[in-house]
Amino acid sequence: MALRLTRTRTVALVAAVLVCVLAVWIWRDPMVPLRNGMAVQGWWAGLVERRVVVDDHRWAYDEREAKDPTAPTVVMVHGFTGSKENWYPLAARLRDRYRLVIPDLPGWGESQRIDGADYGFKAQAARLADFLRAIRRDGSPIVLLGHSMGGGIVAITAAEHPELVARVALIDAAGVRFNDNAFGIEVLEGQNPFAVHDATSLQRYLDTVFHDRAAQPAIPWPASKAVIDWRIAQAPFEQRVLDRIGRSDERFLPGERAASIRQPTLLLWCRQDRVIDPSAMALYAKQIPQAIQVSLDGCGHMSIMEKPDDVAAAVAQLIQRGASR
């Protein structure tokens, strides 16, 4: 009996020590739970972290090989305030069928940011073209997916570098003069509708991009405080980028250049998108008449996280049955 009690006390002591260590770890870095959760998603999708220097920027990206070495390479480009992790739910549904390459755009996520550099549509499209040259493989055509700001960047890249891009998908894409909504009006007035400075504005941000609260990422305290502090620190950079893509003379450049896209194309929007109004899809479709159009219900701006099964099915349709102009 004494031996059993000693073992029980030992197990309890070890457990208490582990809890204390974990508490100290989280206290020192409150983002640990959030990062670990995203890392698990990446692991589940079978993604491997990569780094590459292209011209003047270091890119961070995730990659998963396909079973067939000649399968298409699906490159996924995130949006404003986003990162490569936004694509993990979709990646989990596309794994094995295609080679997956998911970068953080320069200036965002884990990729390099250079003080004073231009991170607008045109500059990023040029960088993306160079990145595609660095990661492409003979016999594996590139299918380029862009979400939100990333959609605008992808539209320019696909139009100006058709030799690099075999197929293209614009998902809730920025870059056209869609019908006025609260988000667009705030941007035109010089504000950042995505700005976060406290718990209330963090929830407002999440409610703006997600239609379904159940699909929102869980950000418990103290991770929520760390996210708020991080977004406050990012505010000047975000404002500079928003000035370029939302209010400069290049804000509608993606829609203009889209007229030159002749590759098979997918246009996908959610009907409840409160950021890029769904009217944007018709504007892009006018420029890209060969495009497959998919309209989803019950999701907002983050279709790639709220409806990954439907987005995966649409991407497969693009790859299997999309037609050139």
C-alpha positions in Angstrom: 0.0 0.0 0.0 2.8 2.4 0.9 4.5 1.7 -2.4 1.3 2.3 -4.4 0.8 5.7 -2.6 4.4 6.6 -3.3 3.9 5.9 -7.0 0.6 7.9 -7.1 2.3 10.8 -5.4 5.2 10.6 -7.8 2.9 10.6 -10.9 1.0 13.6 -9.4 4.2 15.5 -8.7 5.5 14.9 -12.3 2.1 16.0 -13.7 2.3 19.2 -11.5 5.8 19.9 -12.7 4.7 19.5 -16.4 1.8 21.8 -15.9 4.0 24.4 -14.3 6.5 24.1 -17.2 3.7 24.4 -19.7 2.3 27.5 -17.9 5.7 29.2 -17.9 6.2 28.4 -21.6 2.8 29.9 -22.5 3.4 32.9 -20.2 6.7 33.6 -22.0 5.1 33.0 -25.5 1.3 33.3 -25.4 1.2 32.4 -29.1 2.3 28.9 -28.4 -1.2 27.3 -28.3 -2.2 29.0 -31.5 1.0 28.2 -33.4 0.9 24.6 -32.2 -2.7 24.3 -33.4 -1.7 25.5 -36.8 1.4 23.3 -36.9 -0.9 20.3 -36.2 -3.0 21.3 -39.2 0.1 21.5 -41.4 1.3 18.1 -40.1 -2.1 16.6 -40.9 -1.9 17.9 -44.4 1.6 16.4 -44.7 3.3 19.8 -45.4 7.0 20.4 -45.0 8.5 23.8 -44.3 10.8 25.2 -47.0 12.9 28.4 -47.5 14.2 29.9 -50.7 15.8 33.3 -51.5 14.4 34.8 -54.7 16.0 38.1 -55.8 16.0 40.3 -52.7 13.5 38.4 -50.5 13.6 35.2 -48.4 10.4 33.3 -48.9 8.9 30.8 -46.4 6.7 28.2 -47.9 5.2 24.8 -47.2 5.3 22.0 -49.7 3.8 18.5 -50.1 4.8 16.2 -52.9 2.2 14.3 -55.0 2.2 10.6 -55.5 2.5 11.2 -59.3 5.6 13.3 -60.1 3.8 14.7 -63.2 0.7 15.9 -61.2 0.0 19.6 -61.4 1.7 21.9 -58.9 -1.0 23.8 -57.0 0.4 27.1 -55.7 -1.8 28.9 -53.1 -1.4 32.7 -52.5 -3.0 34.2 -49.4 -4.7 37.6 -48.9 -4.3 40.8 -46.9 -3.4 40.1 -43.2 -3.3 36.5 -44.1 -0.6 33.8 -44.2 0.1 30.4 -45.7 -1.8 28.7 -42.8 -5.1 30.0 -44.1 -4.8 27.4 -46.8 -4.3 24.4 -44.5 -7.9 23.2 -44.6 -7.9 23.1 -48.4 -4.4 21.6 -48.5 -5.6 18.6 -46.4 -8.3 17.9 -49.1 -5.9 18.3 -52.1 -3.0 16.3 -50.7 -1.7 13.3 -52.6 -3.5 14.3 -55.8 -1.3 17.4 -56.5 2.0 18.8 -55.5 1.2 21.6 -53.1 3.3 24.8 -52.7 1.9 27.4 -50.2 4.0 30.5 -49.6 3.9 33.4 -47.3 4.1 36.5 -49.6 7.1 38.8 -49.0 6.3 41.1 -46.2 3.8 38.7 -44.6 4.0 35.7 -42.3 7.4 34.2 -42.0 8.7 35.6 -45.3 11.1 38.6 -45.3 10.0 42.1 -45.0 12.2 45.0 -46.2 11.7 48.5 -44.9 10.6 50.8 -47.6 9.8 48.1 -50.2 6.7 48.2 -52.3 4.2 45.4 -51.4 1.4 46.5 -53.7 -0.3 44.4 -56.5 2.3 45.1 -59.2 5.4 44.6 -57.2 4.1 41.4 -55.6 3.0 40.0 -58.9 6.6 40.4 -60.2 8.0 38.7 -57.1 5.5 35.9 -57.4 6.5 35.2 -61.0 10.1 34.9 -59.9 9.1 32.6 -57.1 7.2 30.4 -59.6 10.3 30.2 -61.7 12.2 29.0 -58.6 9.9 26.2 -57.6 8.5 25.0 -61.0 9.3 21.5 -62.3 9.3 20.2 -65.8 6.2 18.2 -66.5 4.2 19.6 -63.6 2.0 22.5 -64.8 1.3 25.3 -62.3 -2.2 25.9 -61.1 -2.2 29.2 -59.4 -4.8 30.0 -56.7 -5.2 33.4 -55.2 -7.4 34.5 -52.3 -8.5 38.2 -51.7 -5.4 40.4 -52.1 -3.6 37.3 -53.3 -6.3 36.9 -56.0 -5.4 40.3 -57.4 -1.7 39.5 -57.4 -2.4 36.1 -59.1 -4.6 37.8 -61.8 -1.7 40.1 -62.8 0.8 37.2 -62.7 -1.3 34.9 -64.8 -2.0 37.7 -67.3 1.6 38.8 -67.7 3.4 35.4 -67.4 1.2 32.9 -69.2 4.3 30.7 -69.8 4.4 30.1 -66.0 0.7 29.6 -65.2 -1.3 26.8 -66.8 -4.5 27.4 -64.8 -5.7 30.1 -62.5 -8.3 30.5 -59.7 -9.4 33.8 -58.3 -11.2 33.2 -54.9 -13.0 36.2 -53.3 -10.4 38.2 -55.3 -9.6 41.9 -54.8 -8.8 44.3 -57.7 -12.1 45.4 -59.2 -14.7 48.1 -58.4 -17.3 46.0 -56.7 -20.6 47.3 -55.3 -20.2 49.5 -52.3 -20.2 47.8 -48.9 -19.1 48.9 -45.4 -15.6 47.4 -45.9 -15.0 49.1 -49.3 -16.3 52.5 -48.0 -13.9 52.4 -45.0 -11.0 51.6 -47.3 -11.8 54.5 -49.6 -12.1 56.8 -46.6 -8.5 55.9 -45.6 -9.3 53.5 -42.8 -8.2 49.9 -42.2 -11.4 47.9 -41.6 -9.2 45.0 -40.4 -7.4 47.0 -37.7 -7.2 45.3 -34.3 -6.5 47.1 -31.1 -8.5 45.3 -28.4 -10.7 42.2 -27.9 -13.8 44.0 -29.4 -12.0 44.9 -32.6 -10.5 41.4 -32.8 -13.9 39.9 -32.7 -15.1 42.5 -35.3 -12.3 41.5 -37.6 -13.2 37.8 -37.3 -16.9 38.5 -37.8 -16.1 40.5 -40.9 -14.1 37.8 -42.6 -16.1 34.7 -41.4 -19.8 34.3 -42.0 -20.1 31.3 -39.6 -18.7 31.9 -36.1 -18.3 28.2 -35.7 -15.6 28.3 -38.4 -13.6 31.0 -36.7 -10.2 29.9 -35.2 -10.3 29.6 -31.5 -8.1 32.3 -29.9 -8.3 31.8 -26.1 -6.5 34.1 -23.6 -3.6 34.7 -23.3 -3.1 33.9 -27.0 -5.8 36.5 -27.8 -3.8 39.2 -26.1 -0.7 38.2 -28.0 -2.6 38.3 -31.3 -3.9 41.8 -30.4 -0.4 43.1 -29.5 1.0 41.6 -32.7 -1.7 43.2 -34.9 -1.1 46.6 -33.2 2.6 46.2 -34.1 1.6 45.3 -37.7 -0.8 48.3 -38.2 1.7 50.7 -39.9 2.7 48.0 -42.4 -0.9 47.0 -43.1 -1.9 50.6 -43.6 0.9 51.1 -46.2 -0.1 48.0 -48.1 -3.8 49.0 -48.0 -2.9 52.4 -49.3 -1.3 50.7 -52.3 -3.9 48.0 -53.1 -7.0 49.9 -52.0 -6.5 53.6 -52.9 -3.6 54.0 -55.3 -3.7 54.1 -59.1 -3.1 50.4 -59.2 -6.1 49.4 -57.1 -8.1 48.2 -60.1 -5.0 46.9 -62.1 -5.9 43.2 -61.4 -9.3 43.6 -63.1 -7.8 45.5 -66.0 -5.0 42.9 -66.6 -7.5 40.0 -66.2 -8.7 40.7 -69.8 -5.4 39.1 -70.9 -6.0 35.9 -69.0 -6.6 33.2 -71.6 -5.8 30.2 -69.4 -8.6 28.0 -67.9 -9.9 30.0 -64.9 -12.0 29.5 -61.8 -13.9 32.3 -60.2 -15.3 31.4 -56.7 -17.1 33.6 -54.3 -19.3 33.2 -51.2 -22.6 35.0 -51.3 -22.1 36.3 -47.7 -18.7 37.9 -48.4 -18.6 41.2 -46.5 -15.1 42.1 -47.7 -15.0 41.7 -51.5 -18.7 42.0 -52.5 -19.9 39.1 -54.6 -20.6 41.6 -57.4 -16.9 41.3 -58.1 -17.3 37.9 -59.6 -19.4 39.2 -62.5 -16.8 42.0 -63.1 -14.0 39.4 -63.4 -16.2 37.1 -65.5 -16.7 39.9 -68.0 -12.9 40.1 -68.5 -12.4 36.3 -68.4 -15.4 34.8 -70.3 -14.0 31.3 -70.3 -14.0 31.2 -66.5 -15.9 28.6 -64.5 -18.1 30.5 -62.0 -18.9 29.0 -58.6 -21.0 30.7 -56.0 -21.2 29.2 -52.5 -23.8 29.8 -49.8 -23.3 30.0 -46.0 -19.8 31.4 -46.0 -18.1 34.8 -46.0 -14.7 36.0 -47.2 -12.8 33.0 -45.9 -14.3 30.4 -48.2 -11.0 28.5 -48.2 -11.5 27.8 -44.4 -15.3 27.8 -44.2 -16.0 25.6 -47.2 -12.8 23.7 -48.0 -14.6 20.7 -49.4 -16.5 22.8 -51.9 -13.4 24.8 -52.8 -11.5 21.6 -53.3 -14.2 20.3 -55.6 -14.1 23.5 -57.7 -10.3 23.4 -58.0 -10.5 19.7 -59.2 -13.1 20.8 -61.8 -10.8 23.6 -63.0 -7.9 21.1 -63.4 -10.0 18.4 -65.0 -12.4 20.3 -67.2 -11.3 24.0 -67.4 -11.1 25.4 -70.9 -8.9 28.1 -72.4 -10.2 31.1 -74.2 
